[in-house]
Amino acid sequence: MNKISDFIVISFLIILISCQSPDEKKARALIRKSIQAHGGQETWDGIESFSFVKESWLYNKAGEEEGHTLQQLIFRMKPYFEARIDWEKDSIDHRLIFDGLKMNYRMGENQILNEGFLQAKKKEVDAAFYVLNKPFSLLYEHLHIKYQGITFLAEGQEVETVQVIDGDPEDQNVDIWWYYFHPNTLVLLAYKVKTSDHYSLIYNREFDDRTGILFPAMRESFRVDSLGRHLYLSAFYEYREFFME
């Protein structure tokens, strides 16, 4: 029975690989090398939880600071995904918890129960984790992946480019992502996203590898045009005090 199961799995993988276009095969091969450069899939899969401090500054078109937050984040990956974010704003403690099933949000002594508000906060949790799990999550089979060759960032950096669409490529409302890798080290240098109303280009300026995983330590986010040309700096992020179990 085990031999039959193994045969079915192997046959499925052969069929799956044979259905991939040359651009998809090349993109997946590049991503696998990038994963190795960021610490390796085995190291990532072995993480039970990790925590870090995130400091964020948001800016408007005029370059004026619109917001600043200092947060402590914890992500637990086993036995299932959980998250917790703590911060203080206007001398009030805020705590956001996803327990694997539902969101909980406390502002001081008050628990927020509005479902629409909690759904928006869940998107914040997902976005915070999204930044940290790249490039490890880019090999999911449901993603539409295409290698787009050597391109250049707005600052002149030569990069290898992979386009990723998580959803129906024909849906005009689906976000489109471009990931930019160093042509030699395959480290993820930046990524661009097209949403329904704008483009953003995010640079990984510095990294922290003290846990064995190459985590981003400093990032800058620019609002850009469709060609990736900078319009203005929209956010600056620092990540520190990484701890992994």
Biotite code that builds the C-alpha atoms (Angstrom):
import biotite.structure as struc

atoms = struc.array([
    struc.Atom([0.000, 0.000, 0.000], chain_id="A", res_id=1, res_name="MET", atom_name="CA", element="C"),
    struc.Atom([2.846, 2.378, 0.804], chain_id="A", res_id=2, res_name="ASN", atom_name="CA", element="C"),
    struc.Atom([4.469, 1.623, -2.550], chain_id="A", res_id=3, res_name="LYS", atom_name="CA", element="C"),
    struc.Atom([1.199, 2.408, -4.310], chain_id="A", res_id=4, res_name="ILE", atom_name="CA", element="C"),
    struc.Atom([0.864, 5.691, -2.400], chain_id="A", res_id=5, res_name="SER", atom_name="CA", element="C"),
    struc.Atom([4.459, 6.637, -3.203], chain_id="A", res_id=6, res_name="ASP", atom_name="CA", element="C"),
    struc.Atom([3.849, 5.865, -6.872], chain_id="A", res_id=7, res_name="PHE", atom_name="CA", element="C"),
    struc.Atom([0.747, 8.068, -6.927], chain_id="A", res_id=8, res_name="ILE", atom_name="CA", element="C"),
    struc.Atom([2.596, 10.981, -5.294], chain_id="A", res_id=9, res_name="VAL", atom_name="CA", element="C"),
    struc.Atom([5.581, 10.676, -7.633], chain_id="A", res_id=10, res_name="ILE", atom_name="CA", element="C"),
    struc.Atom([3.294, 10.397, -10.662], chain_id="A", res_id=11, res_name="SER", atom_name="CA", element="C"),
    struc.Atom([1.408, 13.504, -9.554], chain_id="A", res_id=12, res_name="PHE", atom_name="CA", element="C"),
    struc.Atom([4.639, 15.479, -9.154], chain_id="A", res_id=13, res_name="LEU", atom_name="CA", element="C"),
    struc.Atom([5.848, 14.379, -12.599], chain_id="A", res_id=14, res_name="ILE", atom_name="CA", element="C"),
    struc.Atom([2.567, 15.494, -14.157], chain_id="A", res_id=15, res_name="ILE", atom_name="CA", element="C"),
    struc.Atom([2.673, 18.779, -12.242], chain_id="A", res_id=16, res_name="LEU", atom_name="CA", element="C"),
    struc.Atom([6.233, 19.570, -13.304], chain_id="A", res_id=17, res_name="ILE", atom_name="CA", element="C"),
    struc.Atom([5.547, 18.622, -16.919], chain_id="A", res_id=18, res_name="SER", atom_name="CA", element="C"),
    struc.Atom([2.649, 21.110, -16.984], chain_id="A", res_id=19, res_name="CYS", atom_name="CA", element="C"),
    struc.Atom([4.861, 24.004, -15.934], chain_id="A", res_id=20, res_name="GLN", atom_name="CA", element="C"),
    struc.Atom([5.973, 26.461, -18.603], chain_id="A", res_id=21, res_name="SER", atom_name="CA", element="C"),
    struc.Atom([9.713, 27.159, -19.063], chain_id="A", res_id=22, res_name="PRO", atom_name="CA", element="C"),
    struc.Atom([9.244, 30.567, -17.396], chain_id="A", res_id=23, res_name="ASP", atom_name="CA", element="C"),
    struc.Atom([7.557, 28.982, -14.381], chain_id="A", res_id=24, res_name="GLU", atom_name="CA", element="C"),
    struc.Atom([10.222, 26.282, -14.059], chain_id="A", res_id=25, res_name="LYS", atom_name="CA", element="C"),
    struc.Atom([12.967, 28.912, -14.180], chain_id="A", res_id=26, res_name="LYS", atom_name="CA", element="C"),
    struc.Atom([11.154, 31.075, -11.635], chain_id="A", res_id=27, res_name="ALA", atom_name="CA", element="C"),
    struc.Atom([10.722, 28.183, -9.214], chain_id="A", res_id=28, res_name="ARG", atom_name="CA", element="C"),
    struc.Atom([14.369, 27.162, -9.595], chain_id="A", res_id=29, res_name="ALA", atom_name="CA", element="C"),
    struc.Atom([15.437, 30.735, -8.829], chain_id="A", res_id=30, res_name="LEU", atom_name="CA", element="C"),
    struc.Atom([13.165, 30.899, -5.773], chain_id="A", res_id=31, res_name="ILE", atom_name="CA", element="C"),
    struc.Atom([14.561, 27.615, -4.434], chain_id="A", res_id=32, res_name="ARG", atom_name="CA", element="C"),
    struc.Atom([18.074, 29.078, -4.647], chain_id="A", res_id=33, res_name="LYS", atom_name="CA", element="C"),
    struc.Atom([16.878, 32.258, -2.935], chain_id="A", res_id=34, res_name="SER", atom_name="CA", element="C"),
    struc.Atom([15.322, 30.210, -0.128], chain_id="A", res_id=35, res_name="ILE", atom_name="CA", element="C"),
    struc.Atom([18.691, 28.569, 0.412], chain_id="A", res_id=36, res_name="GLN", atom_name="CA", element="C"),
    struc.Atom([20.355, 32.002, 0.498], chain_id="A", res_id=37, res_name="ALA", atom_name="CA", element="C"),
    struc.Atom([17.863, 33.117, 3.164], chain_id="A", res_id=38, res_name="HIS", atom_name="CA", element="C"),
    struc.Atom([18.607, 30.207, 5.485], chain_id="A", res_id=39, res_name="GLY", atom_name="CA", element="C"),
    struc.Atom([17.074, 27.180, 3.788], chain_id="A", res_id=40, res_name="GLY", atom_name="CA", element="C"),
    struc.Atom([13.622, 25.602, 3.734], chain_id="A", res_id=41, res_name="GLN", atom_name="CA", element="C"),
    struc.Atom([14.554, 23.068, 6.418], chain_id="A", res_id=42, res_name="GLU", atom_name="CA", element="C"),
    struc.Atom([15.526, 25.837, 8.834], chain_id="A", res_id=43, res_name="THR", atom_name="CA", element="C"),
    struc.Atom([12.326, 27.756, 8.114], chain_id="A", res_id=44, res_name="TRP", atom_name="CA", element="C"),
    struc.Atom([10.137, 24.661, 8.479], chain_id="A", res_id=45, res_name="ASP", atom_name="CA", element="C"),
    struc.Atom([11.797, 23.911, 11.816], chain_id="A", res_id=46, res_name="GLY", atom_name="CA", element="C"),
    struc.Atom([10.703, 27.202, 13.384], chain_id="A", res_id=47, res_name="ILE", atom_name="CA", element="C"),
    struc.Atom([8.049, 26.844, 16.083], chain_id="A", res_id=48, res_name="GLU", atom_name="CA", element="C"),
    struc.Atom([7.805, 30.575, 16.785], chain_id="A", res_id=49, res_name="SER", atom_name="CA", element="C"),
    struc.Atom([9.707, 33.814, 16.361], chain_id="A", res_id=50, res_name="PHE", atom_name="CA", element="C"),
    struc.Atom([9.413, 37.301, 17.776], chain_id="A", res_id=51, res_name="SER", atom_name="CA", element="C"),
    struc.Atom([10.830, 40.725, 16.995], chain_id="A", res_id=52, res_name="PHE", atom_name="CA", element="C"),
    struc.Atom([10.380, 44.459, 17.486], chain_id="A", res_id=53, res_name="VAL", atom_name="CA", element="C"),
    struc.Atom([9.078, 46.541, 14.601], chain_id="A", res_id=54, res_name="LYS", atom_name="CA", element="C"),
    struc.Atom([9.281, 50.320, 14.445], chain_id="A", res_id=55, res_name="GLU", atom_name="CA", element="C"),
    struc.Atom([7.392, 52.111, 11.668], chain_id="A", res_id=56, res_name="SER", atom_name="CA", element="C"),
    struc.Atom([7.245, 55.650, 10.296], chain_id="A", res_id=57, res_name="TRP", atom_name="CA", element="C"),
    struc.Atom([4.567, 56.673, 7.753], chain_id="A", res_id=58, res_name="LEU", atom_name="CA", element="C"),
    struc.Atom([4.838, 59.702, 5.466], chain_id="A", res_id=59, res_name="TYR", atom_name="CA", element="C"),
    struc.Atom([2.555, 61.694, 3.168], chain_id="A", res_id=60, res_name="ASN", atom_name="CA", element="C"),
    struc.Atom([3.337, 63.087, -0.286], chain_id="A", res_id=61, res_name="LYS", atom_name="CA", element="C"),
    struc.Atom([4.854, 66.216, 1.225], chain_id="A", res_id=62, res_name="ALA", atom_name="CA", element="C"),
    struc.Atom([7.358, 64.144, 3.205], chain_id="A", res_id=63, res_name="GLY", atom_name="CA", element="C"),
    struc.Atom([5.663, 64.900, 6.520], chain_id="A", res_id=64, res_name="GLU", atom_name="CA", element="C"),
    struc.Atom([5.470, 62.191, 9.156], chain_id="A", res_id=65, res_name="GLU", atom_name="CA", element="C"),
    struc.Atom([1.901, 60.947, 9.540], chain_id="A", res_id=66, res_name="GLU", atom_name="CA", element="C"),
    struc.Atom([2.389, 58.151, 12.022], chain_id="A", res_id=67, res_name="GLY", atom_name="CA", element="C"),
    struc.Atom([4.881, 56.307, 14.196], chain_id="A", res_id=68, res_name="HIS", atom_name="CA", element="C"),
    struc.Atom([4.465, 52.975, 16.005], chain_id="A", res_id=69, res_name="THR", atom_name="CA", element="C"),
    struc.Atom([6.698, 50.686, 18.053], chain_id="A", res_id=70, res_name="LEU", atom_name="CA", element="C"),
    struc.Atom([5.380, 47.133, 18.206], chain_id="A", res_id=71, res_name="GLN", atom_name="CA", element="C"),
    struc.Atom([6.347, 43.768, 19.687], chain_id="A", res_id=72, res_name="GLN", atom_name="CA", element="C"),
    struc.Atom([5.271, 40.906, 17.402], chain_id="A", res_id=73, res_name="LEU", atom_name="CA", element="C"),
    struc.Atom([5.155, 37.160, 18.009], chain_id="A", res_id=74, res_name="ILE", atom_name="CA", element="C"),
    struc.Atom([4.277, 34.584, 15.356], chain_id="A", res_id=75, res_name="PHE", atom_name="CA", element="C"),
    struc.Atom([3.745, 30.947, 16.328], chain_id="A", res_id=76, res_name="ARG", atom_name="CA", element="C"),
    struc.Atom([3.823, 28.531, 13.414], chain_id="A", res_id=77, res_name="MET", atom_name="CA", element="C"),
    struc.Atom([3.329, 25.183, 15.159], chain_id="A", res_id=78, res_name="LYS", atom_name="CA", element="C"),
    struc.Atom([1.092, 23.347, 15.761], chain_id="A", res_id=79, res_name="PRO", atom_name="CA", element="C"),
    struc.Atom([-0.907, 26.018, 13.892], chain_id="A", res_id=80, res_name="TYR", atom_name="CA", element="C"),
    struc.Atom([-0.530, 29.678, 13.016], chain_id="A", res_id=81, res_name="PHE", atom_name="CA", element="C"),
    struc.Atom([-1.011, 32.188, 15.848], chain_id="A", res_id=82, res_name="GLU", atom_name="CA", element="C"),
    struc.Atom([-0.008, 35.832, 16.171], chain_id="A", res_id=83, res_name="ALA", atom_name="CA", element="C"),
    struc.Atom([0.209, 38.560, 18.786], chain_id="A", res_id=84, res_name="ARG", atom_name="CA", element="C"),
    struc.Atom([1.031, 42.251, 18.370], chain_id="A", res_id=85, res_name="ILE", atom_name="CA", element="C"),
    struc.Atom([1.474, 44.653, 21.303], chain_id="A", res_id=86, res_name="ASP", atom_name="CA", element="C"),
    struc.Atom([1.989, 48.407, 21.166], chain_id="A", res_id=87, res_name="TRP", atom_name="CA", element="C"),
    struc.Atom([1.171, 51.635, 22.957], chain_id="A", res_id=88, res_name="GLU", atom_name="CA", element="C"),
    struc.Atom([-0.606, 54.618, 21.459], chain_id="A", res_id=89, res_name="LYS", atom_name="CA", element="C"),
    struc.Atom([-1.633, 57.804, 23.276], chain_id="A", res_id=90, res_name="ASP", atom_name="CA", element="C"),
    struc.Atom([-0.609, 56.158, 26.572], chain_id="A", res_id=91, res_name="SER", atom_name="CA", element="C"),
    struc.Atom([-3.057, 53.295, 25.967], chain_id="A", res_id=92, res_name="ILE", atom_name="CA", element="C"),
    struc.Atom([-1.909, 49.676, 25.614], chain_id="A", res_id=93, res_name="ASP", atom_name="CA", element="C"),
    struc.Atom([-3.131, 47.831, 22.526], chain_id="A", res_id=94, res_name="HIS", atom_name="CA", element="C"),
    struc.Atom([-3.043, 44.055, 22.096], chain_id="A", res_id=95, res_name="ARG", atom_name="CA", element="C"),
    struc.Atom([-3.993, 42.164, 18.950], chain_id="A", res_id=96, res_name="LEU", atom_name="CA", element="C"),
    struc.Atom([-4.207, 38.357, 19.110], chain_id="A", res_id=97, res_name="ILE", atom_name="CA", element="C"),
    struc.Atom([-5.061, 35.780, 16.470], chain_id="A", res_id=98, res_name="PHE", atom_name="CA", element="C"),
    struc.Atom([-5.517, 32.411, 18.190], chain_id="A", res_id=99, res_name="ASP", atom_name="CA", element="C"),
    struc.Atom([-5.689, 30.316, 15.037], chain_id="A", res_id=100, res_name="GLY", atom_name="CA", element="C"),
    struc.Atom([-9.439, 30.719, 14.661], chain_id="A", res_id=101, res_name="LEU", atom_name="CA", element="C"),
    struc.Atom([-10.494, 34.227, 15.556], chain_id="A", res_id=102, res_name="LYS", atom_name="CA", element="C"),
    struc.Atom([-9.199, 37.719, 16.214], chain_id="A", res_id=103, res_name="MET", atom_name="CA", element="C"),
    struc.Atom([-9.149, 39.399, 19.610], chain_id="A", res_id=104, res_name="ASN", atom_name="CA", element="C"),
    struc.Atom([-8.336, 43.069, 20.105], chain_id="A", res_id=105, res_name="TYR", atom_name="CA", element="C"),
    struc.Atom([-7.999, 44.937, 23.383], chain_id="A", res_id=106, res_name="ARG", atom_name="CA", element="C"),
    struc.Atom([-7.569, 48.672, 23.747], chain_id="A", res_id=107, res_name="MET", atom_name="CA", element="C"),
    struc.Atom([-6.679, 49.326, 27.362], chain_id="A", res_id=108, res_name="GLY", atom_name="CA", element="C"),
    struc.Atom([-9.322, 47.499, 29.397], chain_id="A", res_id=109, res_name="GLU", atom_name="CA", element="C"),
    struc.Atom([-11.810, 47.428, 26.523], chain_id="A", res_id=110, res_name="ASN", atom_name="CA", element="C"),
    struc.Atom([-12.287, 44.477, 24.197], chain_id="A", res_id=111, res_name="GLN", atom_name="CA", element="C"),
    struc.Atom([-13.326, 45.439, 20.670], chain_id="A", res_id=112, res_name="ILE", atom_name="CA", element="C"),
    struc.Atom([-16.079, 43.204, 19.265], chain_id="A", res_id=113, res_name="LEU", atom_name="CA", element="C"),
    struc.Atom([-16.910, 44.872, 15.950], chain_id="A", res_id=114, res_name="ASN", atom_name="CA", element="C"),
    struc.Atom([-16.477, 42.156, 13.305], chain_id="A", res_id=115, res_name="GLU", atom_name="CA", element="C"),
    struc.Atom([-15.613, 44.532, 10.475], chain_id="A", res_id=116, res_name="GLY", atom_name="CA", element="C"),
    struc.Atom([-12.903, 46.122, 12.595], chain_id="A", res_id=117, res_name="PHE", atom_name="CA", element="C"),
    struc.Atom([-11.526, 42.710, 13.593], chain_id="A", res_id=118, res_name="LEU", atom_name="CA", element="C"),
    struc.Atom([-11.411, 41.568, 9.958], chain_id="A", res_id=119, res_name="GLN", atom_name="CA", element="C"),
    struc.Atom([-9.380, 44.665, 9.090], chain_id="A", res_id=120, res_name="ALA", atom_name="CA", element="C"),
    struc.Atom([-6.994, 43.854, 11.948], chain_id="A", res_id=121, res_name="LYS", atom_name="CA", element="C"),
    struc.Atom([-6.619, 40.292, 10.655], chain_id="A", res_id=122, res_name="LYS", atom_name="CA", element="C"),
    struc.Atom([-5.410, 41.779, 7.372], chain_id="A", res_id=123, res_name="LYS", atom_name="CA", element="C"),
    struc.Atom([-2.802, 43.720, 9.359], chain_id="A", res_id=124, res_name="GLU", atom_name="CA", element="C"),
    struc.Atom([-1.602, 40.474, 10.949], chain_id="A", res_id=125, res_name="VAL", atom_name="CA", element="C"),
    struc.Atom([-1.407, 38.788, 7.544], chain_id="A", res_id=126, res_name="ASP", atom_name="CA", element="C"),
    struc.Atom([0.486, 41.743, 6.066], chain_id="A", res_id=127, res_name="ALA", atom_name="CA", element="C"),
    struc.Atom([2.990, 41.758, 8.935], chain_id="A", res_id=128, res_name="ALA", atom_name="CA", element="C"),
    struc.Atom([3.663, 38.035, 8.498], chain_id="A", res_id=129, res_name="PHE", atom_name="CA", element="C"),
    struc.Atom([3.773, 38.351, 4.705], chain_id="A", res_id=130, res_name="TYR", atom_name="CA", element="C"),
    struc.Atom([6.906, 40.472, 4.917], chain_id="A", res_id=131, res_name="VAL", atom_name="CA", element="C"),
    struc.Atom([8.716, 37.937, 7.087], chain_id="A", res_id=132, res_name="LEU", atom_name="CA", element="C"),
    struc.Atom([7.896, 34.702, 5.243], chain_id="A", res_id=133, res_name="ASN", atom_name="CA", element="C"),
    struc.Atom([9.429, 35.676, 1.913], chain_id="A", res_id=134, res_name="LYS", atom_name="CA", element="C"),
    struc.Atom([10.887, 34.007, -0.107], chain_id="A", res_id=135, res_name="PRO", atom_name="CA", element="C"),
    struc.Atom([9.819, 30.827, 1.748], chain_id="A", res_id=136, res_name="PHE", atom_name="CA", element="C"),
    struc.Atom([6.136, 31.073, 0.778], chain_id="A", res_id=137, res_name="SER", atom_name="CA", element="C"),
    struc.Atom([6.703, 31.726, -2.923], chain_id="A", res_id=138, res_name="LEU", atom_name="CA", element="C"),
    struc.Atom([6.667, 28.060, -3.965], chain_id="A", res_id=139, res_name="LEU", atom_name="CA", element="C"),
    struc.Atom([3.035, 27.384, -3.087], chain_id="A", res_id=140, res_name="TYR", atom_name="CA", element="C"),
    struc.Atom([1.530, 25.469, -6.019], chain_id="A", res_id=141, res_name="GLU", atom_name="CA", element="C"),
    struc.Atom([-1.564, 27.676, -6.346], chain_id="A", res_id=142, res_name="HIS", atom_name="CA", element="C"),
    struc.Atom([0.518, 30.751, -7.172], chain_id="A", res_id=143, res_name="LEU", atom_name="CA", element="C"),
    struc.Atom([0.895, 31.887, -10.777], chain_id="A", res_id=144, res_name="HIS", atom_name="CA", element="C"),
    struc.Atom([4.650, 32.402, -11.141], chain_id="A", res_id=145, res_name="ILE", atom_name="CA", element="C"),
    struc.Atom([6.614, 33.642, -14.136], chain_id="A", res_id=146, res_name="LYS", atom_name="CA", element="C"),
    struc.Atom([10.285, 34.466, -14.622], chain_id="A", res_id=147, res_name="TYR", atom_name="CA", element="C"),
    struc.Atom([10.702, 37.871, -16.302], chain_id="A", res_id=148, res_name="GLN", atom_name="CA", element="C"),
    struc.Atom([14.463, 38.032, -16.732], chain_id="A", res_id=149, res_name="GLY", atom_name="CA", element="C"),
    struc.Atom([16.978, 40.707, -15.817], chain_id="A", res_id=150, res_name="ILE", atom_name="CA", element="C"),
    struc.Atom([15.512, 44.128, -15.081], chain_id="A", res_id=151, res_name="THR", atom_name="CA", element="C"),
    struc.Atom([16.685, 47.264, -13.279], chain_id="A", res_id=152, res_name="PHE", atom_name="CA", element="C"),
    struc.Atom([15.288, 48.981, -10.213], chain_id="A", res_id=153, res_name="LEU", atom_name="CA", element="C"),
    struc.Atom([14.756, 52.747, -10.134], chain_id="A", res_id=154, res_name="ALA", atom_name="CA", element="C"),
    struc.Atom([18.099, 53.195, -8.379], chain_id="A", res_id=155, res_name="GLU", atom_name="CA", element="C"),
    struc.Atom([19.930, 51.275, -11.124], chain_id="A", res_id=156, res_name="GLY", atom_name="CA", element="C"),
    struc.Atom([20.356, 47.936, -9.348], chain_id="A", res_id=157, res_name="GLN", atom_name="CA", element="C"),
    struc.Atom([20.352, 44.952, -11.737], chain_id="A", res_id=158, res_name="GLU", atom_name="CA", element="C"),
    struc.Atom([17.983, 42.223, -10.531], chain_id="A", res_id=159, res_name="VAL", atom_name="CA", element="C"),
    struc.Atom([16.393, 38.971, -11.615], chain_id="A", res_id=160, res_name="GLU", atom_name="CA", element="C"),
    struc.Atom([12.624, 39.353, -11.655], chain_id="A", res_id=161, res_name="THR", atom_name="CA", element="C"),
    struc.Atom([9.786, 36.960, -10.867], chain_id="A", res_id=162, res_name="VAL", atom_name="CA", element="C"),
    struc.Atom([6.124, 37.915, -11.217], chain_id="A", res_id=163, res_name="GLN", atom_name="CA", element="C"),
    struc.Atom([3.677, 36.310, -8.768], chain_id="A", res_id=164, res_name="VAL", atom_name="CA", element="C"),
    struc.Atom([-0.129, 36.421, -8.858], chain_id="A", res_id=165, res_name="ILE", atom_name="CA", element="C"),
    struc.Atom([-2.140, 34.875, -6.012], chain_id="A", res_id=166, res_name="ASP", atom_name="CA", element="C"),
    struc.Atom([-5.542, 34.516, -7.630], chain_id="A", res_id=167, res_name="GLY", atom_name="CA", element="C"),
    struc.Atom([-7.120, 34.672, -11.068], chain_id="A", res_id=168, res_name="ASP", atom_name="CA", element="C"),
    struc.Atom([-4.702, 36.447, -13.446], chain_id="A", res_id=169, res_name="PRO", atom_name="CA", element="C"),
    struc.Atom([-7.702, 37.633, -15.482], chain_id="A", res_id=170, res_name="GLU", atom_name="CA", element="C"),
    struc.Atom([-9.246, 39.399, -12.464], chain_id="A", res_id=171, res_name="ASP", atom_name="CA", element="C"),
    struc.Atom([-8.382, 43.095, -12.670], chain_id="A", res_id=172, res_name="GLN", atom_name="CA", element="C"),
    struc.Atom([-8.763, 43.428, -8.884], chain_id="A", res_id=173, res_name="ASN", atom_name="CA", element="C"),
    struc.Atom([-6.153, 40.796, -8.015], chain_id="A", res_id=174, res_name="VAL", atom_name="CA", element="C"),
    struc.Atom([-2.852, 42.180, -6.741], chain_id="A", res_id=175, res_name="ASP", atom_name="CA", element="C"),
    struc.Atom([0.223, 41.553, -8.890], chain_id="A", res_id=176, res_name="ILE", atom_name="CA", element="C"),
    struc.Atom([3.658, 41.194, -7.275], chain_id="A", res_id=177, res_name="TRP", atom_name="CA", element="C"),
    struc.Atom([7.151, 41.431, -8.730], chain_id="A", res_id=178, res_name="TRP", atom_name="CA", element="C"),
    struc.Atom([10.036, 40.052, -6.684], chain_id="A", res_id=179, res_name="TYR", atom_name="CA", element="C"),
    struc.Atom([13.555, 41.294, -7.357], chain_id="A", res_id=180, res_name="TYR", atom_name="CA", element="C"),
    struc.Atom([16.540, 39.080, -6.542], chain_id="A", res_id=181, res_name="PHE", atom_name="CA", element="C"),
    struc.Atom([20.259, 39.855, -6.545], chain_id="A", res_id=182, res_name="HIS", atom_name="CA", element="C"),
    struc.Atom([21.578, 38.181, -9.724], chain_id="A", res_id=183, res_name="PRO", atom_name="CA", element="C"),
    struc.Atom([24.510, 36.544, -7.896], chain_id="A", res_id=184, res_name="ASN", atom_name="CA", element="C"),
    struc.Atom([23.468, 35.936, -4.274], chain_id="A", res_id=185, res_name="THR", atom_name="CA", element="C"),
    struc.Atom([19.723, 35.524, -5.057], chain_id="A", res_id=186, res_name="LEU", atom_name="CA", element="C"),
    struc.Atom([18.892, 37.485, -1.901], chain_id="A", res_id=187, res_name="VAL", atom_name="CA", element="C"),
    struc.Atom([15.493, 39.195, -2.125], chain_id="A", res_id=188, res_name="LEU", atom_name="CA", element="C"),
    struc.Atom([16.400, 42.867, -2.588], chain_id="A", res_id=189, res_name="LEU", atom_name="CA", element="C"),
    struc.Atom([12.983, 44.379, -3.236], chain_id="A", res_id=190, res_name="ALA", atom_name="CA", element="C"),
    struc.Atom([9.446, 43.769, -4.432], chain_id="A", res_id=191, res_name="TYR", atom_name="CA", element="C"),
    struc.Atom([6.771, 45.793, -6.199], chain_id="A", res_id=192, res_name="LYS", atom_name="CA", element="C"),
    struc.Atom([3.011, 45.385, -5.899], chain_id="A", res_id=193, res_name="VAL", atom_name="CA", element="C"),
    struc.Atom([0.182, 46.636, -8.081], chain_id="A", res_id=194, res_name="LYS", atom_name="CA", element="C"),
    struc.Atom([-3.051, 47.037, -6.129], chain_id="A", res_id=195, res_name="THR", atom_name="CA", element="C"),
    struc.Atom([-6.385, 48.307, -7.422], chain_id="A", res_id=196, res_name="SER", atom_name="CA", element="C"),
    struc.Atom([-5.344, 51.963, -7.170], chain_id="A", res_id=197, res_name="ASP", atom_name="CA", element="C"),
    struc.Atom([-1.557, 52.284, -6.901], chain_id="A", res_id=198, res_name="HIS", atom_name="CA", element="C"),
    struc.Atom([1.906, 50.742, -7.137], chain_id="A", res_id=199, res_name="TYR", atom_name="CA", element="C"),
    struc.Atom([4.364, 50.380, -4.260], chain_id="A", res_id=200, res_name="SER", atom_name="CA", element="C"),
    struc.Atom([8.049, 49.419, -4.354], chain_id="A", res_id=201, res_name="LEU", atom_name="CA", element="C"),
    struc.Atom([9.585, 48.101, -1.136], chain_id="A", res_id=202, res_name="ILE", atom_name="CA", element="C"),
    struc.Atom([13.345, 47.739, -0.642], chain_id="A", res_id=203, res_name="TYR", atom_name="CA", element="C"),
    struc.Atom([15.027, 45.428, 1.853], chain_id="A", res_id=204, res_name="ASN", atom_name="CA", element="C"),
    struc.Atom([17.873, 47.786, 2.796], chain_id="A", res_id=205, res_name="ARG", atom_name="CA", element="C"),
    struc.Atom([19.479, 45.680, 5.522], chain_id="A", res_id=206, res_name="GLU", atom_name="CA", element="C"),
    struc.Atom([19.170, 42.122, 6.867], chain_id="A", res_id=207, res_name="PHE", atom_name="CA", element="C"),
    struc.Atom([19.577, 40.315, 10.184], chain_id="A", res_id=208, res_name="ASP", atom_name="CA", element="C"),
    struc.Atom([20.920, 36.739, 10.001], chain_id="A", res_id=209, res_name="ASP", atom_name="CA", element="C"),
    struc.Atom([21.649, 36.075, 13.679], chain_id="A", res_id=210, res_name="ARG", atom_name="CA", element="C"),
    struc.Atom([18.833, 33.502, 13.969], chain_id="A", res_id=211, res_name="THR", atom_name="CA", element="C"),
    struc.Atom([19.980, 31.511, 10.931], chain_id="A", res_id=212, res_name="GLY", atom_name="CA", element="C"),
    struc.Atom([17.210, 33.062, 8.819], chain_id="A", res_id=213, res_name="ILE", atom_name="CA", element="C"),
    struc.Atom([17.925, 36.157, 6.751], chain_id="A", res_id=214, res_name="LEU", atom_name="CA", element="C"),
    struc.Atom([15.215, 38.455, 8.098], chain_id="A", res_id=215, res_name="PHE", atom_name="CA", element="C"),
    struc.Atom([14.745, 42.050, 6.897], chain_id="A", res_id=216, res_name="PRO", atom_name="CA", element="C"),
    struc.Atom([16.211, 44.572, 9.348], chain_id="A", res_id=217, res_name="ALA", atom_name="CA", element="C"),
    struc.Atom([15.472, 47.805, 7.490], chain_id="A", res_id=218, res_name="MET", atom_name="CA", element="C"),
    struc.Atom([12.934, 48.461, 4.751], chain_id="A", res_id=219, res_name="ARG", atom_name="CA", element="C"),
    struc.Atom([11.793, 51.481, 2.748], chain_id="A", res_id=220, res_name="GLU", atom_name="CA", element="C"),
    struc.Atom([8.478, 51.684, 0.918], chain_id="A", res_id=221, res_name="SER", atom_name="CA", element="C"),
    struc.Atom([7.981, 54.073, -1.992], chain_id="A", res_id=222, res_name="PHE", atom_name="CA", element="C"),
    struc.Atom([4.835, 54.964, -3.884], chain_id="A", res_id=223, res_name="ARG", atom_name="CA", element="C"),
    struc.Atom([5.842, 54.488, -7.523], chain_id="A", res_id=224, res_name="VAL", atom_name="CA", element="C"),
    struc.Atom([4.391, 54.703, -11.006], chain_id="A", res_id=225, res_name="ASP", atom_name="CA", element="C"),
    struc.Atom([3.735, 51.687, -13.247], chain_id="A", res_id=226, res_name="SER", atom_name="CA", element="C"),
    struc.Atom([7.393, 51.709, -14.370], chain_id="A", res_id=227, res_name="LEU", atom_name="CA", element="C"),
    struc.Atom([8.659, 51.590, -10.798], chain_id="A", res_id=228, res_name="GLY", atom_name="CA", element="C"),
    struc.Atom([9.877, 55.202, -10.715], chain_id="A", res_id=229, res_name="ARG", atom_name="CA", element="C"),
    struc.Atom([9.806, 56.758, -7.234], chain_id="A", res_id=230, res_name="HIS", atom_name="CA", element="C"),
    struc.Atom([7.041, 59.247, -6.505], chain_id="A", res_id=231, res_name="LEU", atom_name="CA", element="C"),
    struc.Atom([7.615, 59.641, -2.758], chain_id="A", res_id=232, res_name="TYR", atom_name="CA", element="C"),
    struc.Atom([8.727, 57.733, 0.332], chain_id="A", res_id=233, res_name="LEU", atom_name="CA", element="C"),
    struc.Atom([5.605, 56.403, 2.048], chain_id="A", res_id=234, res_name="SER", atom_name="CA", element="C"),
    struc.Atom([7.062, 54.342, 4.919], chain_id="A", res_id=235, res_name="ALA", atom_name="CA", element="C"),
    struc.Atom([10.255, 53.357, 6.702], chain_id="A", res_id=236, res_name="PHE", atom_name="CA", element="C"),
    struc.Atom([10.546, 50.244, 8.877], chain_id="A", res_id=237, res_name="TYR", atom_name="CA", element="C"),
    struc.Atom([13.126, 48.865, 11.307], chain_id="A", res_id=238, res_name="GLU", atom_name="CA", element="C"),
    struc.Atom([13.086, 45.277, 12.588], chain_id="A", res_id=239, res_name="TYR", atom_name="CA", element="C"),
    struc.Atom([15.254, 44.178, 15.512], chain_id="A", res_id=240, res_name="ARG", atom_name="CA", element="C"),
    struc.Atom([15.617, 41.842, 18.495], chain_id="A", res_id=241, res_name="GLU", atom_name="CA", element="C"),
    struc.Atom([14.731, 38.739, 16.511], chain_id="A", res_id=242, res_name="PHE", atom_name="CA", element="C"),
    struc.Atom([14.308, 35.637, 18.635], chain_id="A", res_id=243, res_name="PHE", atom_name="CA", element="C"),
    struc.Atom([13.473, 32.195, 17.253], chain_id="A", res_id=244, res_name="MET", atom_name="CA", element="C"),
    struc.Atom([12.388, 28.894, 18.806], chain_id="A", res_id=245, res_name="GLU", atom_name="CA", element="C"),
])
